[in-house]
Amino acid sequence: MATKKSIRRDATSDELPLVNQSQERRETIKGSNTKGRDKEESATYVKVGKDELLVFLLNVRDKLVEGVATPIYGMAAIKCLMGLDELYGIIDEEVRELARDIWLRLENAGLQLKRPPLLFT
């Protein structure tokens, strides 16, 4: 009868061993951290134009109106919008109006939010 220490999965399997991972595997996991990397190496940046942003915000608003998406989905979309590097270059009154509409829907859903000056001034 095999002991727990000797139970391992096949090395070609995608699954991790159940118990007692080998020292090599532990070192591989430790070495795969991204701590020493620059932000540019570890993150993926996507250029977004005004048209793509409008389509995205319309999609989010429609899902919130239909009740298909939860308010946290809208909050994640606004967070994504506010985190864009080129936001000041592509935001205009139409984008502001859509984002403001989503924000007000989130407030009406019960989220306690502080209004961002970029959208409400």
Biopython code that builds the backbone (N, CA, C, O; Angstrom):
import numpy as np
from Bio.PDB.StructureBuilder import StructureBuilder

atoms = [
    (1, "MET", "N", (0.836, -1.169, 0.000)),
    (1, "MET", "CA", (0.000, 0.000, 0.000)),
    (1, "MET", "C", (0.887, 1.242, 0.000)),
    (1, "MET", "O", (1.842, 1.334, 0.772)),
    (2, "ALA", "N", (0.565, 2.188, -0.868)),
    (2, "ALA", "CA", (1.381, 3.395, -1.011)),
    (2, "ALA", "C", (1.071, 4.378, 0.108)),
    (2, "ALA", "O", (-0.072, 4.521, 0.543)),
    (3, "THR", "N", (2.116, 5.045, 0.556)),
    (3, "THR", "CA", (1.916, 6.074, 1.577)),
    (3, "THR", "C", (1.602, 7.389, 0.902)),
    (3, "THR", "O", (1.787, 7.537, -0.306)),
    (4, "LYS", "N", (1.127, 8.345, 1.682)),
    (4, "LYS", "CA", (0.791, 9.650, 1.123)),
    (4, "LYS", "C", (2.010, 10.339, 0.527)),
    (4, "LYS", "O", (1.886, 11.069, -0.456)),
    (5, "LYS", "N", (3.178, 10.120, 1.105)),
    (5, "LYS", "CA", (4.379, 10.776, 0.617)),
    (5, "LYS", "C", (4.749, 10.319, -0.782)),
    (5, "LYS", "O", (5.386, 11.066, -1.524)),
    (6, "SER", "N", (4.370, 9.130, -1.152)),
    (6, "SER", "CA", (4.768, 8.638, -2.470)),
    (6, "SER", "C", (3.705, 8.864, -3.537)),
    (6, "SER", "O", (3.927, 8.529, -4.701)),
    (7, "ILE", "N", (2.558, 9.422, -3.171)),
    (7, "ILE", "CA", (1.497, 9.669, -4.152)),
    (7, "ILE", "C", (1.862, 10.894, -4.975)),
    (7, "ILE", "O", (2.070, 11.978, -4.430)),
    (8, "ARG", "N", (1.937, 10.721, -6.275)),
    (8, "ARG", "CA", (2.224, 11.820, -7.193)),
    (8, "ARG", "C", (1.412, 11.628, -8.459)),
    (8, "ARG", "O", (1.012, 10.512, -8.792)),
    (9, "ARG", "N", (1.181, 12.680, -9.132)),
    (9, "ARG", "CA", (0.519, 12.604, -10.430)),
    (9, "ARG", "C", (1.579, 12.448, -11.508)),
    (9, "ARG", "O", (2.764, 12.687, -11.276)),
    (10, "ASP", "N", (1.135, 12.047, -12.675)),
    (10, "ASP", "CA", (2.030, 11.908, -13.813)),
    (10, "ASP", "C", (2.677, 13.252, -14.126)),
    (10, "ASP", "O", (2.004, 14.281, -14.068)),
    (11, "ALA", "N", (3.958, 13.268, -14.454)),
    (11, "ALA", "CA", (4.690, 14.509, -14.715)),
    (11, "ALA", "C", (4.168, 15.236, -15.944)),
    (11, "ALA", "O", (4.342, 16.449, -16.058)),
    (12, "THR", "N", (3.535, 14.527, -16.861)),
    (12, "THR", "CA", (3.012, 15.170, -18.063)),
    (12, "THR", "C", (1.614, 15.732, -17.847)),
    (12, "THR", "O", (1.082, 16.424, -18.716)),
    (13, "SER", "N", (1.022, 15.442, -16.710)),
    (13, "SER", "CA", (-0.323, 15.920, -16.417)),
    (13, "SER", "C", (-0.299, 17.417, -16.139)),
    (13, "SER", "O", (0.694, 17.946, -15.639)),
    (14, "ASP", "N", (-1.385, 18.093, -16.463)),
    (14, "ASP", "CA", (-1.490, 19.529, -16.190)),
    (14, "ASP", "C", (-1.783, 19.811, -14.725)),
    (14, "ASP", "O", (-1.626, 20.942, -14.265)),
    (15, "GLU", "N", (-2.204, 18.797, -13.994)),
    (15, "GLU", "CA", (-2.574, 18.995, -12.604)),
    (15, "GLU", "C", (-1.334, 18.971, -11.727)),
    (15, "GLU", "O", (-0.332, 18.347, -12.076)),
    (16, "LEU", "N", (-1.399, 19.647, -10.593)),
    (16, "LEU", "CA", (-0.306, 19.659, -9.635)),
    (16, "LEU", "C", (-0.332, 18.372, -8.828)),
    (16, "LEU", "O", (-1.386, 17.752, -8.692)),
    (17, "PRO", "N", (0.815, 17.959, -8.288)),
    (17, "PRO", "CA", (0.829, 16.800, -7.396)),
    (17, "PRO", "C", (-0.034, 17.066, -6.169)),
    (17, "PRO", "O", (-0.158, 18.207, -5.724)),
    (18, "LEU", "N", (-0.624, 16.019, -5.631)),
    (18, "LEU", "CA", (-1.488, 16.181, -4.478)),
    (18, "LEU", "C", (-0.718, 16.564, -3.219)),
    (18, "LEU", "O", (-1.088, 17.508, -2.522)),
    (19, "VAL", "N", (0.339, 15.838, -2.935)),
    (19, "VAL", "CA", (1.117, 16.100, -1.730)),
    (19, "VAL", "C", (2.593, 16.036, -2.056)),
    (19, "VAL", "O", (3.003, 15.459, -3.063)),
    (20, "ASN", "N", (3.381, 16.640, -1.183)),
    (20, "ASN", "CA", (4.837, 16.604, -1.295)),
    (20, "ASN", "C", (5.344, 16.970, -2.683)),
    (20, "ASN", "O", (5.919, 16.131, -3.377)),
    (21, "GLN", "N", (5.141, 18.183, -3.079)),
    (21, "GLN", "CA", (5.694, 18.628, -4.343)),
    (21, "GLN", "C", (7.203, 18.551, -4.255)),
    (21, "GLN", "O", (7.781, 18.761, -3.189)),
    (22, "SER", "N", (7.825, 18.255, -5.347)),
    (22, "SER", "CA", (9.280, 18.140, -5.342)),
    (22, "SER", "C", (9.913, 19.509, -5.094)),
    (22, "SER", "O", (9.279, 20.544, -5.300)),
    (23, "GLN", "N", (11.157, 19.500, -4.652)),
    (23, "GLN", "CA", (11.881, 20.744, -4.385)),
    (23, "GLN", "C", (12.001, 21.564, -5.669)),
    (23, "GLN", "O", (11.934, 22.793, -5.621)),
    (24, "GLU", "N", (12.175, 20.908, -6.810)),
    (24, "GLU", "CA", (12.301, 21.619, -8.087)),
    (24, "GLU", "C", (11.020, 22.389, -8.395)),
    (24, "GLU", "O", (11.071, 23.534, -8.843)),
    (25, "ARG", "N", (9.886, 21.766, -8.156)),
    (25, "ARG", "CA", (8.604, 22.413, -8.442)),
    (25, "ARG", "C", (8.423, 23.634, -7.548)),
    (25, "ARG", "O", (7.972, 24.677, -8.022)),
    (26, "ARG", "N", (8.765, 23.527, -6.264)),
    (26, "ARG", "CA", (8.642, 24.652, -5.359)),
    (26, "ARG", "C", (9.520, 25.810, -5.788)),
    (26, "ARG", "O", (9.102, 26.965, -5.716)),
    (27, "GLU", "N", (10.735, 25.516, -6.235)),
    (27, "GLU", "CA", (11.644, 26.570, -6.689)),
    (27, "GLU", "C", (11.119, 27.228, -7.952)),
    (27, "GLU", "O", (11.261, 28.437, -8.131)),
    (28, "THR", "N", (10.507, 26.429, -8.838)),
    (28, "THR", "CA", (9.929, 26.980, -10.064)),
    (28, "THR", "C", (8.799, 27.939, -9.721)),
    (28, "THR", "O", (8.688, 29.012, -10.314)),
    (29, "ILE", "N", (7.967, 27.557, -8.772)),
    (29, "ILE", "CA", (6.859, 28.417, -8.373)),
    (29, "ILE", "C", (7.398, 29.691, -7.748)),
    (29, "ILE", "O", (6.908, 30.780, -8.047)),
    (30, "LYS", "N", (8.405, 29.571, -6.879)),
    (30, "LYS", "CA", (8.981, 30.759, -6.255)),
    (30, "LYS", "C", (9.635, 31.668, -7.278)),
    (30, "LYS", "O", (9.561, 32.890, -7.151)),
    (31, "GLY", "N", (10.269, 31.100, -8.283)),
    (31, "GLY", "CA", (10.969, 31.887, -9.285)),
    (31, "GLY", "C", (10.057, 32.547, -10.293)),
    (31, "GLY", "O", (10.511, 33.386, -11.071)),
    (32, "SER", "N", (8.776, 32.190, -10.303)),
    (32, "SER", "CA", (7.862, 32.744, -11.306)),
    (32, "SER", "C", (7.188, 34.023, -10.837)),
    (32, "SER", "O", (6.296, 34.525, -11.521)),
    (33, "ASN", "N", (7.584, 34.561, -9.702)),
    (33, "ASN", "CA", (7.009, 35.824, -9.233)),
    (33, "ASN", "C", (7.374, 36.957, -10.172)),
    (33, "ASN", "O", (8.384, 36.897, -10.873)),
    (34, "THR", "N", (6.547, 37.987, -10.180)),
    (34, "THR", "CA", (6.790, 39.148, -11.042)),
    (34, "THR", "C", (7.291, 40.334, -10.246)),
    (34, "THR", "O", (7.230, 41.466, -10.726)),
    (35, "LYS", "N", (7.787, 40.100, -9.032)),
    (35, "LYS", "CA", (8.169, 41.216, -8.174)),
    (35, "LYS", "C", (9.260, 42.087, -8.765)),
    (35, "LYS", "O", (9.205, 43.308, -8.619)),
    (36, "GLY", "N", (10.237, 41.513, -9.420)),
    (36, "GLY", "CA", (11.360, 42.290, -9.917)),
    (36, "GLY", "C", (11.112, 42.949, -11.253)),
    (36, "GLY", "O", (11.965, 43.693, -11.738)),
    (37, "ARG", "N", (9.978, 42.698, -11.856)),
    (37, "ARG", "CA", (9.715, 43.212, -13.195)),
    (37, "ARG", "C", (9.198, 44.637, -13.164)),
    (37, "ARG", "O", (8.622, 45.084, -12.172)),
    (38, "ASP", "N", (9.412, 45.338, -14.258)),
    (38, "ASP", "CA", (8.827, 46.661, -14.414)),
    (38, "ASP", "C", (7.349, 46.515, -14.724)),
    (38, "ASP", "O", (6.888, 45.448, -15.129)),
    (39, "LYS", "N", (6.614, 47.593, -14.530)),
    (39, "LYS", "CA", (5.181, 47.581, -14.798)),
    (39, "LYS", "C", (4.915, 47.286, -16.276)),
    (39, "LYS", "O", (3.951, 46.599, -16.612)),
    (40, "GLU", "N", (5.767, 47.805, -17.150)),
    (40, "GLU", "CA", (5.557, 47.601, -18.584)),
    (40, "GLU", "C", (5.719, 46.141, -18.973)),
    (40, "GLU", "O", (5.069, 45.682, -19.912)),
    (41, "GLU", "N", (6.570, 45.401, -18.274)),
    (41, "GLU", "CA", (6.784, 44.008, -18.608)),
    (41, "GLU", "C", (5.650, 43.120, -18.133)),
    (41, "GLU", "O", (5.295, 42.155, -18.811)),
    (42, "SER", "N", (5.073, 43.431, -16.973)),
    (42, "SER", "CA", (4.089, 42.539, -16.384)),
    (42, "SER", "C", (2.647, 42.894, -16.746)),
    (42, "SER", "O", (1.754, 42.080, -16.510)),
    (43, "ALA", "N", (2.388, 44.054, -17.300)),
    (43, "ALA", "CA", (1.022, 44.456, -17.619)),
    (43, "ALA", "C", (0.842, 44.574, -19.132)),
    (43, "ALA", "O", (1.792, 44.820, -19.874)),
    (44, "THR", "N", (-0.373, 44.396, -19.554)),
    (44, "THR", "CA", (-0.708, 44.539, -20.964)),
    (44, "THR", "C", (-1.483, 45.834, -21.135)),
    (44, "THR", "O", (-2.486, 46.056, -20.457)),
    (45, "TYR", "N", (-1.027, 46.676, -22.027)),
    (45, "TYR", "CA", (-1.699, 47.942, -22.280)),
    (45, "TYR", "C", (-2.397, 47.869, -23.631)),
    (45, "TYR", "O", (-1.846, 47.373, -24.614)),
    (46, "VAL", "N", (-3.608, 48.370, -23.649)),
    (46, "VAL", "CA", (-4.401, 48.370, -24.865)),
    (46, "VAL", "C", (-4.783, 49.804, -25.174)),
    (46, "VAL", "O", (-5.298, 50.514, -24.311)),
    (47, "LYS", "N", (-4.534, 50.226, -26.390)),
    (47, "LYS", "CA", (-4.962, 51.556, -26.814)),
    (47, "LYS", "C", (-6.453, 51.502, -27.105)),
    (47, "LYS", "O", (-6.931, 50.626, -27.825)),
    (48, "VAL", "N", (-7.173, 52.446, -26.538)),
    (48, "VAL", "CA", (-8.621, 52.491, -26.710)),
    (48, "VAL", "C", (-8.976, 53.807, -27.371)),
    (48, "VAL", "O", (-8.524, 54.870, -26.947)),
    (49, "GLY", "N", (-9.783, 53.728, -28.405)),
    (49, "GLY", "CA", (-10.257, 54.929, -29.074)),
    (49, "GLY", "C", (-11.631, 55.314, -28.551)),
    (49, "GLY", "O", (-12.255, 54.584, -27.782)),
    (50, "LYS", "N", (-12.082, 56.480, -28.990)),
    (50, "LYS", "CA", (-13.376, 56.985, -28.539)),
    (50, "LYS", "C", (-14.518, 56.053, -28.966)),
    (50, "LYS", "O", (-15.451, 55.820, -28.198)),
    (51, "ASP", "N", (-14.440, 55.525, -30.185)),
    (51, "ASP", "CA", (-15.512, 54.649, -30.674)),
    (51, "ASP", "C", (-15.627, 53.373, -29.846)),
    (51, "ASP", "O", (-16.729, 52.958, -29.489)),
    (52, "GLU", "N", (-14.481, 52.745, -29.540)),
    (52, "GLU", "CA", (-14.497, 51.532, -28.731)),
    (52, "GLU", "C", (-15.025, 51.818, -27.330)),
    (52, "GLU", "O", (-15.763, 51.020, -26.753)),
    (53, "LEU", "N", (-14.634, 52.971, -26.797)),
    (53, "LEU", "CA", (-15.085, 53.347, -25.459)),
    (53, "LEU", "C", (-16.597, 53.568, -25.433)),
    (53, "LEU", "O", (-17.264, 53.162, -24.481)),
    (54, "LEU", "N", (-17.139, 54.200, -26.458)),
    (54, "LEU", "CA", (-18.585, 54.409, -26.535)),
    (54, "LEU", "C", (-19.335, 53.082, -26.619)),
    (54, "LEU", "O", (-20.347, 52.893, -25.945)),
    (55, "VAL", "N", (-18.842, 52.174, -27.438)),
    (55, "VAL", "CA", (-19.480, 50.856, -27.567)),
    (55, "VAL", "C", (-19.453, 50.129, -26.226)),
    (55, "VAL", "O", (-20.448, 49.533, -25.814)),
    (56, "PHE", "N", (-18.311, 50.182, -25.551)),
    (56, "PHE", "CA", (-18.168, 49.536, -24.245)),
    (56, "PHE", "C", (-19.146, 50.114, -23.232)),
    (56, "PHE", "O", (-19.839, 49.362, -22.547)),
    (57, "LEU", "N", (-19.213, 51.435, -23.125)),
    (57, "LEU", "CA", (-20.105, 52.070, -22.155)),
    (57, "LEU", "C", (-21.577, 51.842, -22.489)),
    (57, "LEU", "O", (-22.392, 51.652, -21.586)),
    (58, "LEU", "N", (-21.923, 51.860, -23.766)),
    (58, "LEU", "CA", (-23.303, 51.562, -24.158)),
    (58, "LEU", "C", (-23.681, 50.137, -23.782)),
    (58, "LEU", "O", (-24.795, 49.882, -23.324)),
    (59, "ASN", "N", (-22.755, 49.218, -23.975)),
    (59, "ASN", "CA", (-22.988, 47.823, -23.620)),
    (59, "ASN", "C", (-23.210, 47.684, -22.114)),
    (59, "ASN", "O", (-24.125, 46.984, -21.679)),
    (60, "VAL", "N", (-22.380, 48.346, -21.328)),
    (60, "VAL", "CA", (-22.523, 48.296, -19.875)),
    (60, "VAL", "C", (-23.852, 48.903, -19.444)),
    (60, "VAL", "O", (-24.566, 48.318, -18.630)),
    (61, "ARG", "N", (-24.186, 50.067, -19.981)),
    (61, "ARG", "CA", (-25.443, 50.719, -19.612)),
    (61, "ARG", "C", (-26.647, 49.859, -19.971)),
    (61, "ARG", "O", (-27.579, 49.727, -19.178)),
    (62, "ASP", "N", (-26.628, 49.271, -21.172)),
    (62, "ASP", "CA", (-27.744, 48.424, -21.595)),
    (62, "ASP", "C", (-27.909, 47.217, -20.673)),
    (62, "ASP", "O", (-29.032, 46.831, -20.348)),
    (63, "LYS", "N", (-26.805, 46.628, -20.258)),
    (63, "LYS", "CA", (-26.889, 45.482, -19.352)),
    (63, "LYS", "C", (-27.435, 45.890, -17.992)),
    (63, "LYS", "O", (-28.186, 45.137, -17.372)),
    (64, "LEU", "N", (-27.062, 47.076, -17.525)),
    (64, "LEU", "CA", (-27.595, 47.550, -16.253)),
    (64, "LEU", "C", (-29.090, 47.860, -16.356)),
    (64, "LEU", "O", (-29.850, 47.566, -15.434)),
    (65, "VAL", "N", (-29.511, 48.451, -17.477)),
    (65, "VAL", "CA", (-30.927, 48.795, -17.672)),
    (65, "VAL", "C", (-31.778, 47.533, -17.751)),
    (65, "VAL", "O", (-32.864, 47.472, -17.175)),
    (66, "GLU", "N", (-31.277, 46.517, -18.472)),
    (66, "GLU", "CA", (-32.039, 45.280, -18.642)),
    (66, "GLU", "C", (-32.019, 44.410, -17.387)),
    (66, "GLU", "O", (-32.821, 43.483, -17.268)),
    (67, "GLY", "N", (-31.126, 44.691, -16.465)),
    (67, "GLY", "CA", (-31.019, 43.883, -15.263)),
    (67, "GLY", "C", (-30.218, 42.616, -15.454)),
    (67, "GLY", "O", (-30.249, 41.725, -14.606)),
    (68, "VAL", "N", (-29.501, 42.526, -16.556)),
    (68, "VAL", "CA", (-28.691, 41.347, -16.842)),
    (68, "VAL", "C", (-27.408, 41.357, -16.006)),
    (68, "VAL", "O", (-26.914, 40.303, -15.605)),
    (69, "ALA", "N", (-26.878, 42.545, -15.748)),
    (69, "ALA", "CA", (-25.633, 42.680, -15.000)),
    (69, "ALA", "C", (-25.913, 43.275, -13.624)),
    (69, "ALA", "O", (-26.862, 44.035, -13.434)),
    (70, "THR", "N", (-25.071, 42.914, -12.686)),
    (70, "THR", "CA", (-25.188, 43.462, -11.332)),
    (70, "THR", "C", (-24.493, 44.822, -11.270)),
    (70, "THR", "O", (-23.666, 45.136, -12.126)),
    (71, "PRO", "N", (-24.822, 45.622, -10.270)),
    (71, "PRO", "CA", (-24.187, 46.944, -10.162)),
    (71, "PRO", "C", (-22.660, 46.885, -10.044)),
    (71, "PRO", "O", (-21.974, 47.813, -10.470)),
    (72, "ILE", "N", (-22.133, 45.819, -9.478)),
    (72, "ILE", "CA", (-20.676, 45.739, -9.340)),
    (72, "ILE", "C", (-20.016, 45.615, -10.719)),
    (72, "ILE", "O", (-18.865, 46.017, -10.891)),
    (73, "TYR", "N", (-20.733, 45.067, -11.690)),
    (73, "TYR", "CA", (-20.232, 45.014, -13.062)),
    (73, "TYR", "C", (-20.073, 46.438, -13.602)),
    (73, "TYR", "O", (-19.079, 46.749, -14.259)),
    (74, "GLY", "N", (-21.038, 47.282, -13.328)),
    (74, "GLY", "CA", (-20.944, 48.679, -13.749)),
    (74, "GLY", "C", (-19.822, 49.404, -13.037)),
    (74, "GLY", "O", (-19.131, 50.228, -13.636)),
    (75, "MET", "N", (-19.635, 49.099, -11.754)),
    (75, "MET", "CA", (-18.549, 49.726, -11.004)),
    (75, "MET", "C", (-17.196, 49.311, -11.561)),
    (75, "MET", "O", (-16.286, 50.135, -11.655)),
    (76, "ALA", "N", (-17.053, 48.057, -11.926)),
    (76, "ALA", "CA", (-15.805, 47.592, -12.528)),
    (76, "ALA", "C", (-15.555, 48.278, -13.870)),
    (76, "ALA", "O", (-14.413, 48.585, -14.212)),
    (77, "ALA", "N", (-16.619, 48.517, -14.622)),
    (77, "ALA", "CA", (-16.474, 49.199, -15.905)),
    (77, "ALA", "C", (-16.025, 50.644, -15.709)),
    (77, "ALA", "O", (-15.168, 51.136, -16.444)),
    (78, "ILE", "N", (-16.601, 51.325, -14.720)),
    (78, "ILE", "CA", (-16.204, 52.708, -14.435)),
    (78, "ILE", "C", (-14.766, 52.753, -13.941)),
    (78, "ILE", "O", (-14.015, 53.661, -14.297)),
    (79, "LYS", "N", (-14.378, 51.788, -13.128)),
    (79, "LYS", "CA", (-12.996, 51.733, -12.645)),
    (79, "LYS", "C", (-12.039, 51.544, -13.818)),
    (79, "LYS", "O", (-10.975, 52.160, -13.871)),
    (80, "CYS", "N", (-12.427, 50.692, -14.749)),
    (80, "CYS", "CA", (-11.621, 50.481, -15.956)),
    (80, "CYS", "C", (-11.515, 51.775, -16.755)),
    (80, "CYS", "O", (-10.435, 52.123, -17.232)),
    (81, "LEU", "N", (-12.618, 52.481, -16.901)),
    (81, "LEU", "CA", (-12.641, 53.748, -17.625)),
    (81, "LEU", "C", (-11.726, 54.769, -16.971)),
    (81, "LEU", "O", (-10.927, 55.418, -17.646)),
    (82, "MET", "N", (-11.842, 54.911, -15.656)),
    (82, "MET", "CA", (-11.063, 55.919, -14.940)),
    (82, "MET", "C", (-9.576, 55.581, -14.900)),
    (82, "MET", "O", (-8.749, 56.460, -14.658)),
    (83, "GLY", "N", (-9.236, 54.340, -15.130)),
    (83, "GLY", "CA", (-7.838, 53.925, -15.106)),
    (83, "GLY", "C", (-7.123, 54.026, -16.442)),
    (83, "GLY", "O", (-5.930, 53.738, -16.530)),
    (84, "LEU", "N", (-7.834, 54.430, -17.480)),
    (84, "LEU", "CA", (-7.203, 54.536, -18.799)),
    (84, "LEU", "C", (-6.159, 55.648, -18.814)),
    (84, "LEU", "O", (-6.398, 56.747, -18.313)),
    (85, "ASP", "N", (-5.005, 55.347, -19.391)),
    (85, "ASP", "CA", (-3.938, 56.343, -19.476)),
    (85, "ASP", "C", (-4.322, 57.510, -20.374)),
    (85, "ASP", "O", (-3.996, 58.660, -20.083)),
    (86, "GLU", "N", (-5.009, 57.210, -21.452)),
    (86, "GLU", "CA", (-5.341, 58.244, -22.431)),
    (86, "GLU", "C", (-6.751, 58.793, -22.240)),
    (86, "GLU", "O", (-7.344, 59.302, -23.191)),
    (87, "LEU", "N", (-7.293, 58.699, -21.039)),
    (87, "LEU", "CA", (-8.670, 59.117, -20.785)),
    (87, "LEU", "C", (-8.912, 60.581, -21.131)),
    (87, "LEU", "O", (-9.909, 60.911, -21.773)),
    (88, "TYR", "N", (-8.018, 61.449, -20.714)),
    (88, "TYR", "CA", (-8.228, 62.884, -20.964)),
    (88, "TYR", "C", (-8.197, 63.215, -22.457)),
    (88, "TYR", "O", (-8.771, 64.218, -22.881)),
    (89, "GLY", "N", (-7.538, 62.386, -23.246)),
    (89, "GLY", "CA", (-7.487, 62.621, -24.681)),
    (89, "GLY", "C", (-8.732, 62.170, -25.422)),
    (89, "GLY", "O", (-9.035, 62.697, -26.493)),
    (90, "ILE", "N", (-9.466, 61.196, -24.870)),
    (90, "ILE", "CA", (-10.609, 60.653, -25.605)),
    (90, "ILE", "C", (-11.958, 60.979, -24.974)),
    (90, "ILE", "O", (-12.999, 60.748, -25.589)),
    (91, "ILE", "N", (-11.953, 61.511, -23.759)),
    (91, "ILE", "CA", (-13.243, 61.807, -23.126)),
    (91, "ILE", "C", (-13.817, 63.102, -23.705)),
    (91, "ILE", "O", (-13.118, 64.107, -23.842)),
    (92, "ASP", "N", (-15.083, 63.051, -24.034)),
    (92, "ASP", "CA", (-15.797, 64.238, -24.489)),
    (92, "ASP", "C", (-17.171, 64.221, -23.822)),
    (92, "ASP", "O", (-17.418, 63.390, -22.948)),
    (93, "GLU", "N", (-18.043, 65.098, -24.208)),
    (93, "GLU", "CA", (-19.340, 65.229, -23.529)),
    (93, "GLU", "C", (-20.186, 63.970, -23.668)),
    (93, "GLU", "O", (-20.899, 63.609, -22.732)),
    (94, "GLU", "N", (-20.124, 63.298, -24.804)),
    (94, "GLU", "CA", (-20.916, 62.086, -25.002)),
    (94, "GLU", "C", (-20.451, 60.950, -24.085)),
    (94, "GLU", "O", (-21.269, 60.250, -23.489)),
    (95, "VAL", "N", (-19.144, 60.776, -23.980)),
    (95, "VAL", "CA", (-18.586, 59.753, -23.092)),
    (95, "VAL", "C", (-18.894, 60.102, -21.639)),
    (95, "VAL", "O", (-19.256, 59.232, -20.848)),
    (96, "ARG", "N", (-18.748, 61.382, -21.296)),
    (96, "ARG", "CA", (-19.069, 61.822, -19.929)),
    (96, "ARG", "C", (-20.525, 61.537, -19.583)),
    (96, "ARG", "O", (-20.834, 61.077, -18.483)),
    (97, "GLU", "N", (-21.407, 61.812, -20.520)),
    (97, "GLU", "CA", (-22.836, 61.609, -20.276)),
    (97, "GLU", "C", (-23.146, 60.139, -20.037)),
    (97, "GLU", "O", (-23.924, 59.811, -19.141)),
    (98, "LEU", "N", (-22.553, 59.253, -20.821)),
    (98, "LEU", "CA", (-22.767, 57.820, -20.622)),
    (98, "LEU", "C", (-22.210, 57.353, -19.278)),
    (98, "LEU", "O", (-22.872, 56.621, -18.543)),
    (99, "ALA", "N", (-21.002, 57.778, -18.969)),
    (99, "ALA", "CA", (-20.380, 57.384, -17.706)),
    (99, "ALA", "C", (-21.166, 57.941, -16.520)),
    (99, "ALA", "O", (-21.321, 57.269, -15.500)),
    (100, "ARG", "N", (-21.658, 59.165, -16.658)),
    (100, "ARG", "CA", (-22.479, 59.777, -15.613)),
    (100, "ARG", "C", (-23.777, 58.993, -15.417)),
    (100, "ARG", "O", (-24.211, 58.778, -14.286)),
    (101, "ASP", "N", (-24.391, 58.569, -16.519)),
    (101, "ASP", "CA", (-25.619, 57.779, -16.451)),
    (101, "ASP", "C", (-25.375, 56.463, -15.720)),
    (101, "ASP", "O", (-26.175, 56.064, -14.874)),
    (102, "ILE", "N", (-24.277, 55.791, -16.041)),
    (102, "ILE", "CA", (-23.925, 54.544, -15.358)),
    (102, "ILE", "C", (-23.699, 54.817, -13.874)),
    (102, "ILE", "O", (-24.158, 54.060, -13.019)),
    (103, "TRP", "N", (-22.985, 55.908, -13.573)),
    (103, "TRP", "CA", (-22.685, 56.248, -12.179)),
    (103, "TRP", "C", (-23.968, 56.477, -11.379)),
    (103, "TRP", "O", (-24.101, 55.991, -10.256)),
    (104, "LEU", "N", (-24.909, 57.218, -11.964)),
    (104, "LEU", "CA", (-26.170, 57.490, -11.272)),
    (104, "LEU", "C", (-26.994, 56.221, -11.076)),
    (104, "LEU", "O", (-27.680, 56.076, -10.064)),
    (105, "ARG", "N", (-26.930, 55.314, -12.025)),
    (105, "ARG", "CA", (-27.617, 54.022, -11.868)),
    (105, "ARG", "C", (-27.005, 53.225, -10.714)),
    (105, "ARG", "O", (-27.714, 52.545, -9.972)),
    (106, "LEU", "N", (-25.696, 53.315, -10.573)),
    (106, "LEU", "CA", (-25.030, 52.628, -9.467)),
    (106, "LEU", "C", (-25.452, 53.230, -8.125)),
    (106, "LEU", "O", (-25.684, 52.504, -7.158)),
    (107, "GLU", "N", (-25.547, 54.554, -8.075)),
    (107, "GLU", "CA", (-26.003, 55.204, -6.845)),
    (107, "GLU", "C", (-27.445, 54.815, -6.525)),
    (107, "GLU", "O", (-27.784, 54.572, -5.367)),
    (108, "ASN", "N", (-28.293, 54.758, -7.559)),
    (108, "ASN", "CA", (-29.688, 54.365, -7.349)),
    (108, "ASN", "C", (-29.818, 52.913, -6.920)),
    (108, "ASN", "O", (-30.795, 52.537, -6.272)),
    (109, "ALA", "N", (-28.834, 52.097, -7.280)),
    (109, "ALA", "CA", (-28.856, 50.687, -6.887)),
    (109, "ALA", "C", (-28.435, 50.498, -5.440)),
    (109, "ALA", "O", (-28.564, 49.404, -4.891)),
    (110, "GLY", "N", (-27.927, 51.569, -4.815)),
    (110, "GLY", "CA", (-27.588, 51.484, -3.409)),
    (110, "GLY", "C", (-26.111, 51.558, -3.089)),
    (110, "GLY", "O", (-25.737, 51.532, -1.917)),
    (111, "LEU", "N", (-25.256, 51.649, -4.104)),
    (111, "LEU", "CA", (-23.826, 51.783, -3.830)),
    (111, "LEU", "C", (-23.556, 53.182, -3.294)),
    (111, "LEU", "O", (-24.056, 54.169, -3.835)),
    (112, "GLN", "N", (-22.776, 53.265, -2.246)),
    (112, "GLN", "CA", (-22.432, 54.559, -1.663)),
    (112, "GLN", "C", (-21.125, 55.023, -2.291)),
    (112, "GLN", "O", (-20.049, 54.519, -1.972)),
    (113, "LEU", "N", (-21.241, 55.987, -3.182)),
    (113, "LEU", "CA", (-20.098, 56.425, -3.977)),
    (113, "LEU", "C", (-19.889, 57.925, -3.847)),
    (113, "LEU", "O", (-20.830, 58.688, -3.627)),
    (114, "LYS", "N", (-18.657, 58.319, -3.986)),
    (114, "LYS", "CA", (-18.326, 59.737, -4.048)),
    (114, "LYS", "C", (-18.183, 60.095, -5.528)),
    (114, "LYS", "O", (-17.441, 59.441, -6.261)),
    (115, "ARG", "N", (-18.880, 61.113, -5.952)),
    (115, "ARG", "CA", (-18.893, 61.471, -7.377)),
    (115, "ARG", "C", (-17.540, 61.991, -7.842)),
    (115, "ARG", "O", (-16.978, 62.895, -7.224)),
    (116, "PRO", "N", (-17.014, 61.428, -8.927)),
    (116, "PRO", "CA", (-15.727, 61.915, -9.436)),
    (116, "PRO", "C", (-15.901, 63.246, -10.158)),
    (116, "PRO", "O", (-16.816, 63.395, -10.967)),
    (117, "PRO", "N", (-15.038, 64.209, -9.875)),
    (117, "PRO", "CA", (-15.147, 65.525, -10.504)),
    (117, "PRO", "C", (-15.029, 65.468, -12.025)),
    (117, "PRO", "O", (-15.604, 66.308, -12.717)),
    (118, "LEU", "N", (-14.307, 64.509, -12.546)),
    (118, "LEU", "CA", (-14.149, 64.404, -13.994)),
    (118, "LEU", "C", (-15.489, 64.208, -14.699)),
    (118, "LEU", "O", (-15.682, 64.693, -15.814)),
    (119, "LEU", "N", (-16.399, 63.511, -14.063)),
    (119, "LEU", "CA", (-17.700, 63.238, -14.683)),
    (119, "LEU", "C", (-18.780, 64.245, -14.323)),
    (119, "LEU", "O", (-19.730, 64.435, -15.084)),
    (120, "PHE", "N", (-18.644, 64.898, -13.162)),
    (120, "PHE", "CA", (-19.749, 65.723, -12.667)),
    (120, "PHE", "C", (-19.427, 67.220, -12.583)),
    (120, "PHE", "O", (-20.135, 67.953, -11.892)),
    (121, "THR", "N", (-18.391, 67.684, -13.259)),
    (121, "THR", "CA", (-18.131, 69.132, -13.280)),
    (121, "THR", "C", (-18.192, 69.662, -14.681)),
    (121, "THR", "O", (-17.999, 70.858, -14.897)),
]
sb = StructureBuilder()
sb.init_structure("model")
sb.init_model(0)
sb.init_chain("A")
sb.init_seg("    ")
for serial, (resi, resn, name, xyz) in enumerate(atoms, 1):
    if name == "N":
        sb.init_residue(resn, " ", resi, " ")
    sb.init_atom(name, np.array(xyz, "f"), 0.0, 1.0, " ", f" {name:<3s}", serial, name[0])
structure = sb.get_structure()
